[in-house]
Amino acid sequence: MKLYAARKASGKTQEQVAEEAKVTSRQYQDYEYEKHDPTVRTAIRIATALNSTVEALFSGEKKGE
């Protein structure tokens, strides 16, 4: 839930982050709920939108590991 926490800390909505990252709201939701992994390019755009880094948002264990 790193994306969720970072988004909440930023004060942005899922729609705002999705727009800044150039993905649909549904795609962003899937990333936030860890249903799918973004491409490297998309991960960079999400990190930029959340004023964070790819490493901070996407490193570590996934659910079920």
C-alpha distances in whole Angstrom, upper triangle without the diagonal:
4,5,5,6,9,10,11,12,14,16,15,15,13,17,18,15,16,20,19,18,21,19,19,17,16,15,13,11,12,10,7,7,8,11,13,13,14,18,18,20,17,15,17,18,14,14,17,16,14,16,14,15,14,14,11,9,10,11,11,11,9,9,13,14
4,5,5,6,8,10,11,12,14,14,15,13,17,17,14,16,19,18,16,20,18,19,17,17,16,13,13,13,10,8,10,10,14,14,13,14,17,16,18,16,13,15,15,12,11,14,14,11,13,11,11,11,11,8,6,7,9,10,11,11,12,15,16
4,6,5,6,8,10,10,12,11,12,10,13,13,10,12,15,14,13,16,15,16,14,14,13,10,10,11,8,5,8,9,12,13,12,12,15,15,16,13,10,13,13,9,9,12,11,9,11,10,11,10,12,9,6,8,11,12,14,12,13,17,18
4,6,5,6,9,10,11,10,10,9,13,13,11,13,16,16,15,18,16,16,14,14,14,10,9,11,10,6,8,10,13,14,14,15,18,19,19,16,14,16,15,12,12,15,13,10,13,13,14,14,15,12,10,12,14,15,16,14,14,18,19
4,5,5,6,9,10,11,12,12,15,15,13,15,18,17,17,20,19,20,17,18,17,14,13,15,13,10,12,13,17,18,17,17,20,20,21,18,16,17,17,13,12,15,13,10,12,11,14,14,15,11,9,12,14,15,16,15,16,19,20
4,6,5,6,9,9,11,11,14,13,11,14,16,15,14,18,17,18,16,18,17,13,14,15,13,10,13,14,17,18,16,16,19,18,18,16,13,14,14,10,9,11,10,6,9,8,10,12,13,9,8,11,14,15,17,17,18,21,22
4,5,5,6,6,7,8,11,10,8,11,13,12,12,16,15,16,13,15,15,11,11,14,12,9,12,14,17,17,17,16,19,19,18,15,14,14,13,10,10,11,9,6,9,10,13,14,15,13,10,13,16,18,19,18,19,23,24
4,5,5,6,8,9,12,12,11,14,16,15,16,19,18,18,16,17,18,14,13,16,15,12,14,16,19,20,20,19,22,22,22,19,17,18,17,13,13,15,12,9,12,13,16,17,18,15,13,16,19,20,21,20,20,24,25
4,5,8,10,12,15,13,12,16,18,16,17,20,20,21,18,20,20,16,17,19,17,14,17,18,22,22,21,21,23,23,22,20,18,18,17,14,13,14,12,9,10,11,14,16,17,14,13,16,18,20,21,21,22,25,26
4,5,9,11,13,11,10,13,15,13,14,18,18,19,17,19,19,15,16,19,17,14,17,19,22,22,21,20,22,21,21,18,16,16,15,12,11,11,9,6,8,10,13,15,17,14,13,17,19,21,23,23,23,27,28
4,7,10,12,10,10,14,15,14,16,18,19,19,16,19,19,16,16,19,18,15,18,20,23,23,23,21,24,24,23,20,19,19,17,14,14,14,11,9,11,13,17,19,21,18,16,19,22,24,25,24,25,29,30
4,7,8,6,7,10,11,10,12,15,15,15,13,16,16,13,13,17,15,13,16,19,21,21,20,19,21,22,20,17,17,17,14,12,13,13,9,8,11,13,16,18,20,18,15,18,22,23,25,24,24,28,29
4,5,5,6,9,10,11,12,14,14,13,10,13,14,11,11,14,14,12,14,17,19,19,19,18,21,22,21,17,17,18,15,12,14,15,11,11,14,16,18,19,21,19,17,19,22,24,25,23,23,27,28
4,5,5,6,9,10,10,12,11,10,6,9,10,7,7,11,11,9,11,14,15,16,16,15,18,19,18,14,14,16,14,11,13,14,11,11,15,16,18,17,20,18,15,17,20,22,23,21,21,24,26
4,6,5,6,9,10,10,9,8,5,9,10,8,9,13,13,12,14,17,17,17,18,16,19,20,18,15,16,17,14,12,15,15,11,12,16,18,20,19,22,21,18,19,23,25,26,24,24,27,29
4,5,5,6,9,10,10,10,8,12,13,10,12,15,14,13,16,18,20,19,19,17,19,20,18,14,15,16,12,10,13,12,9,10,13,15,18,18,21,20,17,19,23,25,26,25,25,29,30
4,5,5,6,8,9,10,8,11,11,8,10,13,11,11,14,16,17,16,16,13,15,16,14,11,11,12,9,7,9,9,6,7,11,12,14,14,18,16,14,15,19,22,23,21,22,26,27
4,5,5,6,5,6,5,8,8,6,9,11,10,11,14,15,16,14,14,12,14,15,13,10,11,12,9,8,11,11,9,11,14,15,16,16,19,18,15,16,20,22,23,21,22,26,27
4,5,5,6,7,8,11,11,9,12,15,14,14,17,19,19,18,17,15,16,17,14,11,13,14,10,10,13,12,9,12,15,16,18,18,21,21,18,19,23,26,27,25,26,30,31
4,5,8,10,11,14,13,11,14,16,14,15,18,19,20,19,17,14,15,15,13,10,12,11,7,7,10,9,6,9,11,14,15,15,19,18,16,18,21,24,26,25,26,30,30
4,6,9,10,12,10,9,12,14,12,13,16,17,17,15,14,11,11,12,9,6,8,8,5,5,9,8,7,10,12,13,13,13,17,17,14,15,19,22,23,22,24,27,27
4,7,9,12,10,9,13,14,13,15,18,18,18,16,15,12,12,13,10,8,11,11,8,9,12,12,10,13,16,17,17,16,20,20,17,18,22,25,26,24,26,29,29
4,7,8,6,7,10,11,11,13,15,15,15,13,13,10,11,13,11,8,11,12,9,9,13,14,12,14,17,18,18,16,20,20,17,17,21,23,24,22,23,26,27
4,5,5,6,9,10,11,12,14,15,15,13,14,12,14,16,15,11,14,16,13,12,16,16,14,16,19,20,21,19,22,22,19,19,23,25,25,23,23,26,28
4,5,5,6,9,10,10,12,14,14,13,14,13,16,18,17,13,14,17,14,12,16,17,14,15,19,19,20,19,22,21,18,18,22,24,24,21,22,25,27
4,5,5,6,9,10,10,12,11,11,13,12,15,18,17,14,15,18,16,14,17,19,17,17,21,21,22,20,23,22,18,18,22,23,23,20,20,22,24
4,5,5,6,9,10,11,9,8,10,9,11,14,14,10,12,15,13,11,15,17,15,16,19,19,19,17,20,20,16,15,19,21,21,18,18,21,23
4,5,5,6,9,10,10,9,10,9,12,14,13,10,10,13,11,9,12,14,12,12,16,16,16,15,17,17,13,13,17,19,19,17,17,21,22
4,5,5,6,8,8,9,11,11,14,17,17,13,13,16,15,12,15,17,15,14,18,18,19,17,19,18,14,15,18,19,19,16,16,19,21
4,5,5,6,5,6,8,9,13,15,16,13,13,16,15,13,16,18,17,16,20,19,19,17,19,18,14,13,17,18,17,14,14,16,18
4,5,5,6,5,6,7,10,12,13,10,9,13,13,10,12,15,14,14,17,15,15,13,15,14,11,10,13,15,14,12,13,16,17
4,5,8,9,9,10,14,15,16,13,11,14,14,10,12,15,14,12,16,15,15,13,15,14,10,10,13,14,14,12,12,16,17
4,6,8,10,12,16,17,19,16,14,18,17,14,16,19,17,16,19,18,18,16,17,16,13,12,15,15,14,11,10,13,15
4,5,7,10,13,15,17,14,13,16,17,14,15,19,18,17,20,18,17,15,15,15,11,10,12,12,11,8,8,11,13
4,7,10,13,16,18,15,14,18,18,16,18,21,20,19,23,21,20,17,18,18,15,13,15,15,14,10,10,12,14
4,7,10,12,14,12,12,15,16,14,16,19,19,18,21,20,18,15,17,17,14,12,14,15,14,11,12,14,15
4,7,9,11,9,8,12,13,12,13,16,17,17,19,17,15,12,13,15,11,9,11,13,13,10,12,15,15
4,6,8,6,6,9,10,9,11,14,14,15,17,15,14,11,13,14,11,9,13,15,15,14,16,18,19
4,5,5,6,9,10,10,12,14,15,16,18,16,14,11,14,16,13,11,14,16,17,16,19,21,21
4,5,5,6,9,10,10,12,14,15,16,14,12,9,11,14,12,10,12,16,17,17,20,22,21
4,5,5,6,9,10,11,13,14,15,14,12,10,13,15,14,13,15,19,21,20,23,25,25
4,5,5,6,9,10,10,12,14,13,12,10,13,15,12,12,15,18,19,18,21,24,24
4,5,5,6,9,10,11,12,10,9,6,10,11,9,8,11,14,16,16,18,21,21
4,5,5,6,9,10,10,9,7,6,10,11,10,10,13,16,19,19,21,25,24
4,5,5,6,9,10,10,10,9,13,13,12,12,16,19,21,21,23,26,26
4,5,5,6,9,8,9,8,12,11,9,10,14,17,19,18,20,24,24
4,5,5,6,5,5,6,9,8,7,9,12,15,18,18,20,24,23
4,5,5,6,7,9,12,12,11,13,16,19,22,22,24,27,27
4,6,8,10,11,14,13,12,14,17,20,23,22,24,27,28
4,5,8,10,13,11,9,13,15,18,20,20,22,26,26
4,7,10,12,11,10,14,16,19,22,22,24,28,27
4,7,9,7,7,11,12,15,18,19,21,25,24
4,5,5,6,8,10,13,17,17,20,24,23
4,6,5,6,8,11,14,15,18,21,20
4,6,6,5,9,12,14,17,20,18
4,6,6,9,12,14,16,19,18
4,6,9,11,12,14,18,17
4,7,9,9,12,15,14
4,7,9,12,15,13
4,7,10,12,10
4,7,8,6
4,6,6
4,6
4
